[in-house]
Structures are given as C-alpha cells and as structure tokens.
Amino acid sequence: MYSRIVMSASALCLCGCAAREVTPVSMSQPGDDALSCDAIAQQIAANGAAEAKYRHDDKEVENGNIAKGVGSAAPFVGPLIAGSTDLSNEEQVKARSLADRNEQLRYLANRKGCGQ
C-alpha cells in the first residue's frame, strides 16, 4: 500500500513538471521597425542581462537535478526525490529566445544604420 502511495505521488510530481508550459520571447515583435537606435541598444542590453541570469539559473537547476538523481537512490523516499526533478528546461528556452531576439534586434540596428 505504501509503495502505491509513493509511486502515485512521484507520478504526480513528474506530470506537474512535464506539463509546465514555457512561453519564449518572440524574435520579432510589433513595433520593432519604429524603435530608435537607442531603444534597440537598451533592449539588447536588457536582454543580454536577462539571458545571463537564465543561463545561471539553468546551471543551478541542472546541479539540483544531479543532486536529486543521486538522492533518488535512497530507499522509500527516493521516488519522491526523483519526482521533484525539474524537467522543463524553462531557463534554457528563455535564454535561447532572448539570444534569438537580440540577433533580430542587431539585424534591425544594422538595417537602420545604428552605430555607424
């Protein structure tokens, strides 16, 4: 009976992580063509800082998942620990989308002749 409860709880934890939806930043956004060179530069800087934070957070999640993987070998509570593993890759998706957005902004800045 106890093992059924533990397995059910683990399955619920895994389903919660797997079902989390991540919304990336769009590469191009309405109003991009109207941005000034200064506004583009500010967005690139802000996106770069946010991307660095997401990459740092992703590394922390990865390290936590490694620890949870090791802890999952523990008898009785192992499945619960394994069930709390973050499988969403949310930080990776957001960091990549910000990098893609910055590529689009750099292209736009180049097209407008910013920084020349």
N, C-alpha and C positions, 0 to 999 in steps of 0.2 A: 504494500500500500504506500509506504513512504517513498519508494523509488518512483512510483507513478506520479506522485505529487511533485517530486524533484524534476522529473522529466517534463511534466506539463509546464512547470514554472520556467524551465530552461527554454522550451519551445516558444513560450510567450515572449520571453526576453529577445530571442533571436528574431522573431517575427516583427517585433517593435523596431529593431534596428534596420532590418532589411526593408521595411515598409516606409521608412522616413524618406520623404521626397526632398531633393536638393534643387533649388532654383538658381542656376548660374546667372551671372551678369551678361546681358546681351552685348554682342560685339559692337553693333551699331544701334544707336538709339535715336528716337525722334528729336529733331533739333540739332543734331550734330553739325550739319552744314552751317548753322548760324553761330556756332561757337567762335569766339575770338581766339587769337593765338595764346593770349594769357590764360583764358579759360581752359584751353586744351592742355597747356603746361600744368595748370593746377590739378586737373583731373588725372593726368599721367602721374604726377607726384603722389596724389592721394591713393590712386590705385596701386602704385608700387609699394606704398607703406602697408596697405591692407593685404596685398599679396604676400609680403614678407611675414606678416602676422599669421596668415592662414598656413603658410608653409611651416612656421614654427609650431603652431597648434597641431598640424598634421603629424609632425615628428613626435610630439608629446602623446598623441593618440596612439601612434604606432608603438611607442615604448610601453604604454599602458596595455596595449593588446598583447605584447610579448609577455609581460608580467602575468596577465590573465591566462595566457596559454600555459605558462608554467604552473600557475595555481590551479588550473583545471584538472591536474593530475591528483589533487587532494581527494581522498575518499569522502563520500557523502556530499560535500559542498562543491566539489569540482564542477559538476554540470551547471550549478548556479553561477559560478565564477566564469565559466566558458560562455554562458548565456549573456553575460554583460559585455561581451566583446563588441566594440564599435566596428561594424562592417560597412558603414555608409559611404566612406571616402568623401564626406561633405567638404572637408577642408581642401582636399586635392581638387575637387571640382570647382570650388570657388576661386582658388588660387589660379588655376588654369584659365578660368573665364576672365579674370582680371588681366592676366597676361595677354590674352587674345584681344580684350578691349583696348589695352594700351597699344597693341600693334595697329589696330584700326585708327586710334587717335593719332599715332605717329604718321600713318599714311595720310590722314586728313591734314595734319600740320604740314607735311611735305607738299601736298597738293595746293595748300593755301600760301606756301612760301614762308612759313613761320621759321624764324631762326636763321634767315639768310642774310 
